[in-house]
């Protein structure tokens, strides 16, 4: 059980993470980032897991497969994603996905834009502070892995 001080800390962490996420989405939407936050998330997953399917993404993101399929349809229309080799794997439904050359290019540009924005916000932080933040975020994200 979390005591009151611990609960306040959890509430603060939650609020700060929510703010970071909201600002990232707004930046992607308004600051000419090559990909929206959702597009970036999906394209990043496909880049890291070539041959994945909508069901794989839905399971990892905790979303309904139909929601992911609609988003992927938009990425296919934009020419960022295409069915990959081995789309018909015995015993598995759905198409294996890969990034197109355009998808890889836009992902690289999006990563560069987001890293640059993060670097701007961390200006003035010491290397030790950045390392501590990275370690804490890694620890937090590791707790979500099943």
N, C-alpha and C positions, 0 to 999 in steps of 0.2 A: 504494500500500500504506500502511496506517495504522500508525504506530509505536505502541509500548506506551502512551505517555502519551495519544495520540490515541484509542486503543482504550478506555482507561479513561474518557475523556470521553464517547465514544459509548455505552459501557455505562451511564454515569450518566444521560445524556440519555434513553436508552431506559427505564431504570428510573423516572425521574421522570415521563415521559409516561405510562407504564403506570399509575403510582400516581394521576395526575390522572384518567385514564380510569376506573379502578376506583372512585375516590371519586365521580366524577360519576354512574356507574351506581348506586352505593349510595345516593347522595342522592336520585336520581330514584325509586328503589324505596322508600325509607324516610321521606322528608321531605315527603310529600304533594305532590310536584311533580305537576302535572296530567297529564304524559305520562311514560312510561318513556323511557329513553335511546334504545331502538330506535324507539319510536313517534315521539319527537321528531325523530330523524334522518330518518325516512321522510317525516313531515309537512313538515319544513323543506325537503326536496328537492322535494316536490310543490309547495309554495308558491313556490319559486324557479323551478320549471320546469312551469308549468301545461300540461296536455295530455301530460305524459310518460306512459310506459307502464312496466310492471313490468320489461321488458327494459332500458329506459333506466336505471332505478334499479340493477338488477343489474349492469350494465356499469360504472356509476360507482362502486358500492360494492365491486365485485369479488366478488359473490356469485352463487350459482346462482339462476336465475329462479324456480324452484319455491320456494325459501326466501323470496324476496321476495314471491311471490304469496301464500304462507300468511300472512305478516305483513300484507300489504295486505288480505287477507280479514278479519282481525281489525279493522283500521281501518274497513272498510266496515260491519262489524257494530256497531261503536261509533258509527257515524254521523259519522265524521270525514272520510271520503273517499268520493267517488262518481265513477262514469264521467262524463266531461265531454262537452261538445258535440264533434261530430266524432269520436266513438269509432270509427266505421268509416271509416278513411282507406285509400284504395286502396293496395295494396302493403305495408301495415303490419298486423301481427297484434297483438292485444291491445287493451285498452280505454284510451283516453286518460283520465287521472285529474285530478280537481280536488278542492280542499278544500271541505267544506261550511262553512256559517257557524259551526257548532259546532267544526269542525276549526280554522278561523282563530282562534276565540276561545281554544281550549285551547292552540294554538301560542303566541299572544301571552302567555297566562298562564305557560306553561312558560318562554318566553324571559325574561320578567320575573323569575321565580323563580331561574333560573340566573344571570342577570346580577347579581341582588342577592347571591346566594351568592358569586359571583366578586368583587364589590365588597367584601364583608366580608373576604375573604381577602387582598385587595390593600390593605386599609387600612394606612396607615403607609408605603406605597410613594410615592415622589415621582412626579410626572407624567413626568419623564424616564425613570424606571425602568419605568413602565407602557408608555411609548412604545417603549422598547428591547425589552421582552418582546413587544409586539405586532409589531414589525418582525421580530424573530427568528422568531416563530411563522409569520408570513406568508411569510418566506423559506423556512422549512422546508416548509410546505404547498405552496408554489409548485413545489418540486422534485418533487412527486408528480404534477404535471399532465403528462399525455402529450402 
